[in-house]
Amino acid sequence: MRLRLDRNLCVGHAQCFATDPDLFPIDDEGFSLVDDQELPADRLAAARAGVNACPERALRLEEDA
């Protein structure tokens, strides 16, 4: 599973950060700094929580190809 961020959709609510600051880092203005990354199985629940918390749907999980 891959975690992806559409930076154009992020408006800095920082709701993802509130779910897991280590997985969803933000800048000083609250905008996500998530890099596209492959997630280990033990991080999937935290990733889903952050993706679901994003009101702008800027974050998504994708199956590996």
Residue pairs with C-beta under 8 A, 6 or more apart in sequence:
1 38
1 39
1 44
1 47
1 61
1 62
1 63
1 64
2 36
2 37
2 38
2 39
2 61
2 62
2 63
2 64
3 23
3 34
3 36
3 37
3 39
3 47
3 51
3 59
3 60
3 61
4 34
4 36
4 59
4 60
4 61
4 62
5 32
5 34
5 35
5 36
5 58
5 59
6 58
6 59
6 60
7 31
7 32
7 58
8 58
9 56
9 57
9 58
10 31
10 32
10 54
10 56
10 58
11 31
11 56
11 58
12 26
12 29
12 30
12 31
13 30
13 54
13 55
13 56
14 26
14 30
14 32
15 50
15 53
15 54
15 55
16 23
16 24
16 26
16 32
16 34
16 50
16 51
16 53
16 54
16 59
17 24
17 25
17 26
17 30
17 32
17 50
18 53
19 46
19 49
19 50
19 53
20 46
20 47
20 49
20 50
23 34
23 43
23 46
23 47
23 50
24 32
24 34
24 50
24 59
25 32
25 33
25 34
26 32
26 33
27 33
32 58
32 59
34 59
38 64
39 47
39 61
44 61
47 61
48 61
50 59
51 59
51 60
51 61
